Amino acid sequence: MPATPPAITIYTDGSALGNPGPGGYGVVLLSGPYRKELARGFRLTTNNRMELMAACVALEALKYEGSQVTIYSDSKYVVDAVTKGWLFGWVKKGFAGKKNPDLWRRFLQSYNRHSVRFVWVKGHAETVENNRCDQLAVAAANDRAHWAEDTGYNPDEA
């Protein structure tokens, strides 16, 4: 591991066609000269699950613990849950009555390994990398041949 973990910039987006419906996420990771794009589609899910899944997958892709990470997302659901501290209250209450506890727990496993800062960006605006994430997410949601099952999706929570 390097003496100082690298600074990493991440853009994320999620999409669901129908909400619930087919969905996908898109991620762009940037660090120095390096760039990595990630995307995956799911047969049945929701937009919020895909927004959160994108953040989970992005943080899980990081190689070094203790990285300085900035995540840009157009999801108020994800950004506000973290920056306004709601998530940590949900944890204390065992996620009682909250949607997507499986993904929030997954998110926290990686989130707690890094120094993460969230920045909300307006969706479908002029943020080039956020627009790229949207393209990746929509393409993955439409790629029927490669859909996975969102095993944590609970239609009763939708």
N, C-alpha and C positions, 0 to 999 in steps of 0.2 A: 504494500500500500504506500502511496506517496506520503511524504511528510505532512503535507497539507492537502486534504482531499480537494479535488477540483470544484470550481463553481459551475453549477449546472442550471441551465434555463430550460424549462419544460412548458410546452403548450399542449393543452388537452381539449378535446371536444367529444361529445356523445350525440347520438342521433337515434330516434326511434320513428319508424314509419307507421303511424297509427296510434302509438302510445296508449296502450300496449300494442306491440307489433314487432316486426323484425327490427333489429337495432344493431348499432355498431359503435365503436369508439375509434378515435384517431389520436395519436400522440406524436409530437416532434420533440426530441431531446437534442439540446445543443450544449456543447462544452468545448471551448477553444475552437480548433479546426474541425471538430467532430460533429457529425449529425447522424441521428438515427430516427427512423420513422417506424411506428408500430400501429397496427390496426387489426381488428377482428370483428366479425359479425355474429349475431345470435338470432336464432329463429323467433323467439318470443321474449320480449323484455320491455323496459320503459326507458324514456329519455333520461330521467334522473339516475337510473341504475347505470346507464352507459356513461354519463358524465362522471359518476363516482368510480366506475370501473376503469376509466381512462386514467384517473389519478392513481389508483391502486397499481395498475400495470406499469405506469411511468416510474413510480417510486421503486417498485420491485426490480426494475431493469437496471438500477444504479449499482455500480460495482463496488464502491467504497463507502463504508459507514462514515457518518459524520459529515457528509457532503453539504455544502451550502447550496440550497435549492430554491429557485424561484419558479413557482407554477403560475402560469397565466391561464385563466379559464373564464369562459363566458357563462358559467353556471353559478347563479346566485345561491342555489341549493348547496353546492359544495363549498364555495368560497365563504359564504356567510356562516355556515355551520362551524367552520374552523375559526375564522377571524373574529367572529362574535362570541366564540366560546360555547355555543350551544352543544356541540359534539361532546364536550367534556362533562356537561350536565347530563346528557343522555347516557353516558357511560356510567355515571354514579347511580342512575336509576335503572340500569340494566337494559337500556333501550326500550323500556316499557312504552308501548303505543307508538313507537317510531318505525318508519319504513326502512327497509334495507339494512337491518342490523348486521347481516352477514358481511356485507361489503364495508360497512363502517369499521367492523372489527378487523377485517383484512387491511383496510387503509391504515388503521392505527399501528399495526405491526411494522409497516415500513416507515410511516410518518415519524414514529418515535426513534428511529435509527438515524435520522438526519435533522438538520436545521432547515426547516421548510417555511417559506413565506409565500402566501397566496396573493395574487393580484387579479382583480376582476377586470375583464376587458369586454367591451360591447361586442356581441356576436354579429356576424355578417357585416362587419364594418371594414376598416382599412388595415386591420392587423393581419399582415401577410401570413404569418405562421398559424394564427388561429383559423384563418380561412383554409389553409392547407389541412389542418386537423379536421375541419368540417368536411372537406372533400374526401378525406380518408374514411371518416366515420360513415358518411352516406354511401360511399362505394362498398364498404364492408357490409352495411345493412342490406344492400341490394345484391350481394354475392351469394345467392342461394346455394350454390355448389359447395361453399365452405362454411356455412353456418354452424355454429356450435350451440349447445344447449346452455342457457343461463340457468344452471341448476338451483340457484338461490332465489330465482324469481318466484314470487308468491302472488298469484292473481288476486287473492283476498286483500292484499295490501295496496293494489293499484288504485 
